[in-house]
Amino acid sequence: MLVVTWTVAEAVPLATIFTPGVPLSQWFEYTHNVDVFIPKVTGPKAPFNDPKLARYYHSLGLYYPVQLVGKNVLCFKSGLHMDYDGPAVPLLDLWKQILDETGAKFVITTGTGGVIGANVTPGIDLRFQ
């Protein structure tokens, strides 16, 4: 099983819940075949290309393997993001690579679920307020 999230704000709670005692800052860096991705990530705001963000610069993601209800689960914080990476959509290649390498048959992607805006708080259903 593979559980994927996208931003640091999403990955910190994932680490808190799935890897208690192992904060996101201690997850392993995933850089397999990173040289193939460097020319594909052309977005000017891509954390992947920002040397000031040392933990995310030329990193395809962060990961940590866990056991959950007797199943092997790979928790993964993607280093690529469709909003930032540019028109080549290298994220598709990353997905193919990760699925090939893990053999995951079940994948969960989680995050803010499109919740954006100055007046919207992730995790709060505004219909009930």
Sequence and secondary structure as in RCSB ss.txt:
>XXXX:A:sequence
MLVVTWTVAEAVPLATIFTPGVPLSQWFEYTHNVDVFIPKVTGPKAPFNDPKLARYYHSLGLYYPVQLVGKNVLC
FKSGLHMDYDGPAVPLLDLWKQILDETGAKFVITTGTGGVIGANVTPGIDLRFQ
>XXXX:A:secstr
 EEEE SHHHHHHHHHHHSTTS GGGSEEE TTHHHHTTT   TT GGG TTSTTTTT  EEEEEEEETTEEEEE
EEES  TTTS TT HHHHHHHHHHHHH  S EEE S TT  STT  TT  GGG 
